[in-house]
Amino acid sequence: MEGRNGLFYNLLTKKKTSAHFPPDKQAALEKELARISNVELENLRAEVRGHEALLAGLFKADSLKEEGYREAHRKLLMHMHETLQTIRKFKKEIFAFVEKYG
């Protein structure tokens, strides 16, 4: 795991504190971290790559019209915002969990 995800994972699995964590809650948080990392962020990366391809097509004046690109851009922006909200919520859960049981 990389970046912030690595930080969250390290907080959850730190040997000094993880012995005090309720195993079911810790497992649920680790599962959510894996879902965010492996599903949410990968879907977002794929969407960004598709968005870049649309933009490249727009510059090449391929069959894509600017309106189509703008719609794709709005959808990407919404997805990015939703993913950010998911990560923020998860971050609060992790820190509350570690503070309570750590």
C-alpha positions as CSV (number, residue, x, y, z in Angstrom):
1,M,0.0,0.0,0.0
2,E,1.2,3.4,-0.8
3,G,0.9,7.0,0.4
4,R,-2.0,7.7,2.8
5,N,-3.3,4.1,2.4
6,G,0.0,2.9,3.8
7,L,-0.4,5.3,6.7
8,F,-4.0,4.0,7.4
9,Y,-2.8,0.4,7.2
10,N,0.1,1.1,9.5
11,L,-2.2,2.7,12.0
12,L,-4.4,-0.4,12.0
13,T,-1.7,-2.9,12.2
14,K,0.8,-1.3,14.6
15,K,1.9,-4.0,17.0
16,K,1.7,-1.8,20.1
17,T,-1.9,-0.8,19.6
18,S,-3.5,-3.4,17.4
19,A,-3.6,-5.9,20.4
20,H,-6.2,-3.5,21.9
21,F,-8.4,-3.2,18.8
22,P,-11.6,-5.2,18.6
23,P,-10.8,-7.8,15.9
24,D,-14.1,-7.5,14.1
25,K,-13.9,-3.7,13.8
26,Q,-10.3,-3.8,12.8
27,A,-11.1,-6.4,10.1
28,A,-14.0,-4.3,8.8
29,L,-11.7,-1.2,8.6
30,E,-9.0,-3.2,6.8
31,K,-11.6,-4.5,4.4
32,E,-12.9,-1.0,3.7
33,L,-9.3,0.2,3.1
34,A,-8.7,-2.6,0.6
35,R,-12.0,-1.7,-1.2
36,I,-11.1,1.9,-1.4
37,S,-7.6,1.1,-2.7
38,N,-8.5,-1.7,-5.0
39,V,-11.9,-0.6,-6.3
40,E,-12.5,3.1,-5.8
41,L,-9.1,4.4,-6.6
42,E,-8.6,1.9,-9.5
43,N,-11.9,2.9,-11.0
44,L,-11.0,6.5,-10.7
45,R,-7.6,5.9,-12.3
46,A,-9.3,4.2,-15.2
47,E,-11.8,7.0,-15.6
48,V,-9.0,9.6,-15.6
49,R,-7.2,7.6,-18.4
50,G,-10.4,7.6,-20.4
51,H,-10.9,11.3,-19.8
52,E,-7.3,11.9,-21.0
53,A,-8.1,9.9,-24.2
54,L,-11.2,12.0,-24.8
55,L,-9.2,15.1,-24.4
56,A,-6.6,13.9,-26.8
57,G,-9.4,13.1,-29.3
58,L,-10.8,16.5,-28.9
59,F,-7.4,18.1,-29.8
60,K,-7.1,15.8,-32.8
61,A,-10.6,16.9,-33.8
62,D,-11.8,13.3,-34.0
63,S,-15.5,12.5,-33.9
64,L,-15.9,13.7,-30.3
65,K,-17.6,17.0,-29.9
66,E,-16.7,19.4,-27.1
67,E,-20.1,18.9,-25.5
68,G,-19.4,15.2,-25.1
69,Y,-16.1,16.0,-23.5
70,R,-17.6,18.5,-21.1
71,E,-20.2,15.9,-20.0
72,A,-17.4,13.3,-19.4
73,H,-15.5,16.0,-17.5
74,R,-18.5,16.7,-15.2
75,K,-18.9,13.0,-14.5
76,L,-15.2,12.6,-13.7
77,L,-15.4,15.6,-11.4
78,M,-18.4,14.2,-9.6
79,H,-16.6,10.8,-9.2
80,M,-13.5,12.5,-7.9
81,H,-15.6,14.4,-5.3
82,E,-17.4,11.2,-4.2
83,T,-14.1,9.4,-3.8
84,L,-12.7,12.2,-1.8
85,Q,-15.7,12.2,0.5
86,T,-15.3,8.4,0.9
87,I,-11.7,8.8,1.8
88,R,-12.4,11.7,4.3
89,K,-15.1,9.6,6.0
90,F,-12.8,6.6,6.2
91,K,-9.9,8.8,7.6
92,K,-12.2,10.0,10.4
93,E,-13.2,6.5,11.2
94,I,-9.6,5.3,11.3
95,F,-8.4,8.1,13.6
96,A,-11.4,7.8,15.9
97,F,-10.8,4.0,16.1
98,V,-7.1,4.4,16.9
99,E,-7.8,7.1,19.4
100,K,-10.5,5.0,21.1
101,Y,-8.5,1.8,21.2
102,G,-4.9,2.8,20.7
